[in-house]
């Protein structure tokens, strides 16, 4: 792809680093920005910079937040004895959109994947185990995607907490094997959460 401007080329190359964005799509987006008033591009740039510099991770659940403790953890109406374990912020958003779950979340920040060089130490697992050890948690719900990596992560965490007085469950397999939570429709996801099963039962299937 030939560019008549080095500035344009650099902008396109940077845009193309975003997931799912190829060079042609990146060029279309950059040209669109050029057609817009400068103020609009400046607002976009400012929003991205502000987000990158000021965004925080909740000290309790590791969810993305504007404050040290996210709105969900700070909400006194949430059930603090039930924790839903998810991979990332997109899963929290998907589950919240169902309007069904009233407990708290714990964001791992990924899944165990030896092929990708991601082990337990790279994830927020220790803080989850510490919550269970505190004795305030009655149930841990595993809501990772139905993939080999997700199942491996679930089982690893289960082994870490099974000797404590806590119930473990997994969302029902209304989510197809290999599917990511963020792509499930709200009705299916809600039913999977409501019809969750004891985690030990999921090991036998």
C-alpha positions as CSV (number, residue, x, y, z in Angstrom):
1,X,0.0,0.0,0.0
2,X,1.6,3.3,-1.2
3,X,1.0,6.5,0.8
4,X,1.4,10.0,-0.4
5,X,2.0,11.2,3.2
6,X,4.4,9.8,5.8
7,X,2.1,11.2,8.5
8,X,-0.9,9.3,7.0
9,X,1.1,6.1,6.7
10,X,2.2,6.3,10.4
11,X,-1.4,7.0,11.5
12,X,-2.7,4.0,9.5
13,X,0.1,1.7,10.8
14,X,-0.8,2.7,14.4
15,X,-4.5,2.1,13.8
16,X,-3.9,-1.2,12.1
17,X,-2.4,-2.5,15.4
18,X,-5.9,-2.7,16.9
19,X,-7.4,-6.2,17.0
20,X,-9.6,-6.9,13.9
21,X,-8.3,-3.9,12.0
22,X,-6.4,-4.5,8.8
23,X,-4.6,-1.9,6.7
24,X,-7.5,-1.1,4.5
25,X,-9.9,-0.6,7.4
26,X,-7.3,1.4,9.2
27,X,-7.0,3.7,6.2
28,X,-10.7,4.1,6.0
29,X,-10.9,5.1,9.6
30,X,-8.0,7.6,9.4
31,X,-9.5,9.2,6.3
32,X,-12.8,9.5,8.1
33,X,-11.1,11.3,10.9
34,X,-9.5,13.7,8.5
35,X,-12.9,14.6,7.1
36,X,-14.2,15.4,10.6
37,X,-13.7,18.8,12.4
38,X,-10.4,19.0,14.2
39,X,-12.2,19.3,17.5
40,X,-13.7,15.9,17.1
41,X,-10.3,14.2,16.5
42,X,-8.8,16.2,19.4
43,X,-11.7,15.0,21.7
44,X,-11.0,11.4,20.7
45,X,-7.3,11.7,21.3
46,X,-7.9,13.4,24.6
47,X,-10.3,10.7,25.7
48,X,-7.8,7.9,24.9
49,X,-5.0,9.7,26.7
50,X,-7.1,10.4,29.7
51,X,-8.3,6.8,29.9
52,X,-4.8,5.4,29.5
53,X,-3.3,7.6,32.2
54,X,-6.1,7.7,34.7
55,X,-7.9,4.4,34.5
56,X,-7.5,2.1,37.6
57,X,-8.0,-1.5,38.5
58,X,-10.3,-2.3,41.4
59,X,-8.3,-3.3,44.4
60,X,-10.9,-5.9,45.3
61,X,-11.9,-7.6,42.1
62,X,-9.4,-6.2,39.5
63,X,-12.2,-4.9,37.3
64,X,-11.4,-1.7,35.3
65,X,-12.6,1.3,37.3
66,X,-12.3,5.1,37.7
67,X,-11.7,4.7,41.4
68,X,-9.7,2.4,43.7
69,X,-12.8,0.3,44.3
70,X,-15.2,-0.2,41.4
71,X,-18.9,0.7,41.6
72,X,-19.9,-3.0,41.8
73,X,-17.7,-3.8,44.8
74,X,-18.7,-0.5,46.4
75,X,-22.5,-1.2,46.0
76,X,-23.9,-2.2,49.4
77,X,-26.8,-4.1,47.8
78,X,-24.5,-6.7,46.2
79,X,-24.1,-10.1,47.8
80,X,-20.5,-10.2,49.0
81,X,-20.7,-13.9,49.8
82,X,-21.0,-15.0,46.2
83,X,-18.1,-14.4,43.7
84,X,-18.3,-15.0,40.0
85,X,-14.8,-15.7,38.5
86,X,-14.4,-14.3,34.9
87,X,-11.6,-13.8,32.5
88,X,-11.8,-10.0,31.8
89,X,-13.8,-6.9,31.8
90,X,-15.8,-7.9,28.8
91,X,-17.2,-10.9,30.7
92,X,-18.2,-8.6,33.6
93,X,-20.1,-6.4,31.2
94,X,-21.8,-9.4,29.5
95,X,-23.0,-10.8,32.8
96,X,-24.1,-7.4,34.2
97,X,-26.2,-6.9,31.1
98,X,-28.3,-9.9,32.0
99,X,-29.4,-8.1,35.2
100,X,-29.5,-11.5,37.0
101,X,-26.3,-11.7,39.0
102,X,-26.2,-9.8,42.2
103,X,-23.0,-11.0,43.7
104,X,-19.4,-9.7,43.2
105,X,-16.9,-10.6,40.5
106,X,-13.3,-11.5,40.4
107,X,-11.4,-10.7,37.2
108,X,-8.5,-13.1,36.5
109,X,-7.0,-11.1,33.7
110,X,-6.7,-14.1,31.4
111,X,-6.6,-17.9,31.4
112,X,-3.9,-20.4,32.0
113,X,-2.3,-21.1,28.6
114,X,1.1,-22.7,28.6
115,X,1.3,-22.3,24.8
116,X,1.0,-18.6,25.2
117,X,3.4,-18.6,28.2
118,X,0.6,-17.7,30.7
119,X,0.8,-19.5,34.0
120,X,-1.1,-19.1,37.3
121,X,1.4,-16.5,38.5
122,X,0.4,-14.2,35.7
123,X,-3.2,-14.2,36.7
124,X,-5.1,-12.7,39.7
125,X,-5.5,-16.1,41.4
126,X,-3.7,-15.5,44.7
127,X,-6.1,-12.7,45.7
128,X,-9.1,-14.9,44.9
129,X,-7.7,-17.7,47.2
130,X,-7.1,-15.1,49.9
131,X,-10.8,-14.0,49.7
132,X,-11.9,-17.6,50.1
133,X,-9.5,-18.1,53.0
134,X,-11.0,-15.2,54.8
135,X,-14.2,-17.2,55.4
136,X,-16.6,-14.5,54.0
137,X,-17.2,-16.3,50.7
138,X,-19.9,-18.9,50.5
139,X,-19.9,-19.7,46.8
140,X,-17.4,-19.3,43.9
141,X,-19.0,-19.5,40.5
142,X,-16.7,-20.4,37.6
143,X,-17.8,-18.4,34.5
144,X,-14.8,-18.8,32.2
145,X,-15.3,-19.7,28.5
146,X,-15.8,-23.4,27.6
147,X,-12.4,-23.9,26.2
148,X,-9.5,-26.1,27.2
149,X,-7.7,-23.1,28.7
150,X,-10.9,-22.1,30.6
151,X,-11.4,-25.6,31.9
152,X,-7.8,-25.8,32.9
153,X,-8.0,-22.5,34.8
154,X,-11.2,-23.6,36.5
155,X,-9.7,-26.8,37.7
156,X,-6.5,-25.2,38.9
157,X,-8.5,-22.7,41.1
158,X,-10.8,-25.4,42.3
159,X,-7.8,-27.4,43.6
160,X,-6.6,-24.2,45.5
161,X,-9.9,-23.7,47.3
162,X,-11.6,-27.1,47.6
163,X,-10.4,-27.7,51.1
164,X,-12.0,-24.5,52.4
165,X,-15.7,-24.2,53.4
166,X,-16.9,-22.8,50.1
167,X,-19.3,-24.1,47.5
168,X,-18.0,-24.2,43.9
169,X,-20.3,-24.1,40.9
170,X,-19.9,-23.6,37.1
171,X,-22.3,-22.0,34.7
172,X,-24.4,-24.4,32.8
173,X,-23.3,-25.4,29.3
174,X,-25.9,-23.3,27.6
175,X,-22.7,-21.7,26.2
176,X,-21.4,-23.9,23.3
177,X,-18.1,-25.6,23.8
178,X,-15.3,-23.2,22.6
179,X,-17.5,-20.1,22.8
180,X,-16.4,-16.9,24.6
181,X,-18.8,-15.4,27.1
182,X,-18.8,-12.0,25.5
183,X,-20.4,-13.3,22.3
184,X,-23.3,-15.1,24.1
185,X,-26.7,-13.5,24.0
186,X,-28.1,-12.2,27.3
187,X,-30.9,-14.7,27.6
188,X,-28.6,-17.7,27.1
189,X,-26.0,-16.3,29.4
190,X,-28.5,-15.5,32.0
191,X,-30.0,-19.0,31.9
192,X,-26.5,-20.5,32.1
193,X,-25.8,-18.5,35.2
194,X,-29.2,-19.3,36.9
195,X,-28.9,-23.0,36.0
196,X,-25.3,-23.4,37.3
197,X,-24.2,-26.7,38.6
198,X,-21.8,-27.9,41.3
199,X,-18.3,-27.7,39.8
200,X,-17.6,-31.3,40.8
201,X,-20.4,-32.4,38.5
202,X,-18.8,-30.6,35.5
203,X,-15.6,-32.6,36.0
204,X,-17.5,-35.8,35.2
205,X,-18.7,-34.7,31.8
